[in-house]
Amino acid sequence: MPLTDCEEMVVELRKIIHLLDLHSRWLNREYALTSPQLVFLKEIGGQEGITIGDLAKRTSLSCATATGIVDRLERRGLVARSRNGRDRRQVQLHLTPTGRETCERRPPILQETFVQGLERLEPAERRRLLDSLRRLTAMMSGLVEDRMPSPAAVAEILANAPEAACAAQDSPAEFLESCRMLLAGASNADSPDAAPGNGGPDGVGIHVARSRTALEARVAVPALARFLHEHLKPYEDPEDAVLEGIEYALSEEPGKGGFVLLAELDGELAGALVMLNTGMRRYVPPNLLLFIAVDAAHRGRGIGARLVRKAQSLVEGDIKLHVEYENPARRLYERLGFSSKYAEMRWAHEPRNG
């Protein structure tokens, strides 16, 4: 049965979204960056000190979406925040030296090559396309606005946002992202090139890093140390000790090494695990699970268990870990096959007087 005109339009929209997905995955594989991240690097590099509010306006994204992208770039060590000297409430964005180097060697942004193709069209044809896109955007914005809270509720949400530099009214409702949500199954699930097994049914992806380079493709080492220190509370180690453990796991020195697992949800770091090689085989297990933490906002979703099971699948030999008796995580480890065969005893080496 042939498709109607309306159905064919939906199919064409799916094709556009699919091509954007392919391009974004290629960028992520080759440069460890997404298209929006590249656009943000270009905009921040072109206007040092730009605010998130202005950045959101320039890229036609919501304040919340822009903040999430900046957070990820900051964790990668590519972007830094600073306070305006005259108005301490205003946060400004700058490229770090690594961010500037990345921006200089970045590939052409899809938007740039797309604009070049549009410029080759006749002016009348461009105007017809623009008119059609505006009508589609208006239709999509209407669908979104019908499901949004009242204007008063939106104003209250924006007023209480951590960075209230965005205007209360955003640009039209992110047309392509709205299409992605409306057209169920039109993104990675439909793609024959989607990477299998990386994301779970709830959207959580587990990534393995065995070197500093591989880790910092997703998160800077100091940022990961801060994450673990914060989300291990109240059983946290000092941040410098956490940093030392991460560096040991990523070391290429003989007798050291291990790996780091990162759990990501919607592009955000939701959990992490650090595994060390002990260099032992008989008296001490060859693997030490040094740190594991899940963002408090995402606990109860099985992310910690998934990280441990992934680690168990990657190691050779037994795993040991240290956990306080009163730590509720002990029950999780017992369910995953860990047992407390020995009582740990320590002698604290302290200087003695006399």
N, C-alpha and C positions, 0 to 999 in steps of 0.2 A: 504494500500500500504506500503510495507516494506521500512524502511529507508535505504539510501545508507550508505556506510562506512563513508563518509565525514559528513553526517548528524548525524550519531551516535557519531562521535567524538565531534561535537558541543554539543550534549546532555550530554555527559560525562563531558565536560567543565562546562556546566551549573550546573551539580550536584556538582562539586567541589566548584564552587562559592556559591551555595546554602548552602553547609555544612559550609563553612567559615562564611557566614552570620549568620547561626544558632549559631555557636560557639561564634561569636562576640556579638550577642544579649544576649546570656547566660552570658557572662562575664560582659556585661554592666548592666544586671539585678542583678547579684549576687555581683559584685565587683565595679560597676560604672566605669569600665574601658573597653577599647577596646583592641583587640590583639596588634595592633601597639603601643598603649600606654604602655602595659606591656613590650613589647620588648624594648622600649626606656628606661623605668625605669631600666630594667636589664642592658642595655648597659651603661647607665650613672652611675649607681651604681658600675659597674665593672671597670669603667675608669673615676673617678672624674676629672672634668676639661676638658672633651672632648668637641670639638667644634661641631657646627651643621654640618659643612662640613664633618668632619670625621664620625659623626654619620650617615649622609646620605649615605656615602660610605659603612659603616659596615652593614647597613640594606638594601642596594640596592634600595634606594628610591631617588627621586629627592630632590634637596635642598628646593624647595618650599613646597613639601609635608612634609619633615622633620621639617621645620620651623613651619608649621601649627600644627603639633602634639606637638611640644615643647611649643608653645603658649598655647595650651589647658591644658597641664600639669602644666604650670606656673600659669594659672588662677585658677587651682585647689589647688595651694599651695604645689605641690609635687616636683617641679623643680624650681631652681633659676638660674638666669644668673649673671655672674660677668665678669669684664674686666681683661684681662691678665696684670699683673703688668709691664711686659717688653714691650708688644705690646698692647697699649690701644685699638687698632682697633679690636683685636681678642676677641670674646665673648666665655666664657667658661661656661659649664653647670655643676650643682651640684644638688644632691638630698637634699631636705630639711629634717628635722627630720621626718615630716609626710610622705614624699616620701620614706624615708629609711624604715620606719615601714611598709608601704604599700608593698614595694618591698620584704621585708622579709616574709610577709604572703601571697604573691601572689600565685595563683594556677600555676600548670605547664603550660608553654607556649605551644601552639599547635605545634609549630615548634620543640620543644624538644621531644615530644612524637612521632611526625612524623619521626624524624631522628632515634629514637630508633627502629621504625618499619622497616625503610629502612635498618638499619644495620643487621636485621635478614634475609635479602634476600641474595642470592648467589651473589658474586662479578660480575659474568657475567650478571646476570639479572639487577643489579644496573647500570652497564655500558650501557645496552640497553635502560633502562628508561632515563638515563641522556642524551644519544644521541637524543632520541625522544624529550625530553623537550627542548634541545638546538635548534633543528630544528624548533619546534613550536615558541620558543622565537624569533628566527631570522625572521620567517614569520611575527609575530606580530610587531616586531620592524620595519620591512620594511613598513608595513601598516601605522604605526604611523609616520615614517619619511617622507613618501610621503605627509603628510598633515601638516608638521611642517614648520615654517618660514625658511628662508635661514640661513646657518651657521653664516653669518655676523650679521643677526638680533638676533639670539639666543645669540651670544657673547655679543652684546650690552645690551640685557636684563639682562644677568648674571652680567655684569660689573656694572650695575646700581642697582643691588639688595641691600637691606639693609645690608645683611651679605654676602660678596663676597668671603667667604672661600671655597665654593664648586668649584670643577674643572669644566671647561667649558664643559666637556663631562660626562654625567651621565652614570650609568650602563644601560643595556638593559631596554626597556621602560616599567617597571612595568607590567610584563606579566599578572597577574591576574586582575589588574585594567584596563588594555587595554581590556581584555576579557569582563569585566563587561560593558564597554562602547560599545563594538562591538556587544555583544549579548543583544540587547534591551529586557528588561523584564526579564532578568535572575537573578535579585537580589530580593529585598524584595517584589516586586510586584507579583512574582511567588510563594512566600512562604506562605504556609497555616498558618505559625506561626507568620506572620508579625503582629505587633501591630496595630490595626485599629485606625484611627482617630487621630494619633499623629502628622503626617505630612500632610501638605496641598499639593495641586497639584503642587506647586512651590517648594516643598522640605522644607518648613518652619515647624518646630515642636514647639509646645507650651508645656512647662513643668511647673508644679505647685510645689512650695516648701512652706511648712508650718512650717518647722523647720530648724535650722541652719545645721543640719546633711544632710537633704535632699537637701538644697541649695548647700552645699559645695561638694556634689557628682558631681556637674557640674561646679561650679565656686566658688572661694574663696570670702568671704564677702568683704574684702578690694578691691579686683579686681572689684567686681560688683559696689561698691561705686565709684571707679574711672571711670568706664564705664558710669554710670549715670551722674556723674559730667561733664564728657567730652562731652557727646552727648545731654545734656540739654542746652548747650550753644546756644544763649546768655542769656538764662533764668535760668542758673544753680544756685544751692545753694552751699555753701561751702562743700567741700568733707566730713568734719567731721559731718556736719549736715545730709548729705545723709546717712552716715554710721549709725548715730543714728536712723534715720528713718527705715533703713533695720533691725537693731537689735530690734526695737520696734515691727515690723511686725512678727519677728520670735520668739519673747519672749513667754515664758510659764508662765509668772507672771499673776496673776489674774488682769483682767481689761485691759490687753494688748493683742497683737496678731494681726493676719491678714495673709497675704500670699504674696509671690513673684511669678511672672510669668516670665519665660525666653523664649524668642523666639530664636531658633537656626536654622541656615542655613548652610548646609554642615559641621555640627559639630562646627561652630563658633557662638559666641554670637552675635545676630543681633538686639536684642531689649529686654527691660525689663520693668516690671511694679511692683510697690510696693503699696499694699493696706493695710490700717490699720483699725482695729476695734476701734471705738471711745468709745464704752461702753454706748452710748446713744441710745434712741429709739424714742423720741417724738420731742424735740426741736432741736436736732442736728441729722442728718442722722447717722445711725450706721456704715457707711463705708466711709472712706476718701481715695480717690485715690491720694496718696502722690506724686509719681513720675512715669513718663512714658517717655521713650526715645528709639529712634531707631537709630542705627548706620547710620551716614550720607551717607555711601556708599550704603545703602539698602533702603533708603527712596523712596516713590513713588510706593512701591510694596504692600501696604495694610497691612503691618506688625503691625503698630500702631493700626489700626482699629480692627485687629484680636485679639490683646492683650486686648483691651477694651471689645470687645464682650465676650471673654473668662471670663474676670473678672465679667462682668454682669451676666453670667450664674452661677457663683460660690457663689455670695453673697446672703444674705437674707436682704431685706430692701433696702432703697435708698442709693445712692452714692453721695457724694459731692466732689468737687475738686476746686482748685484755679488756675486760668489762667489769664494772663495779657490780656488786651483788644487788644493789638497790636500783640499778639502771633498768628501766622497763624494756630496753632493747635486748636484754638477756633472753627474754622469752622468744623473741624472733630468732635469735641465733640457735636456740635449742630446737625450734621447729625446722630449721634448715640443716640440722644434723650435727651441730656443735655440742660438745659435752664438756663438763668441768671435771675432768679426771684427776687433776692435781690442784692443790691449794697453792696459790702463788705466795711466796714469802720474799721479802726484800730486806736487805741491810742498808741503811742509809749511811753513806760514807760522809761523815762530818768531821771537821777539824776538832781535835781534842786539846784541851789545855793541860799543861803539865806533861 
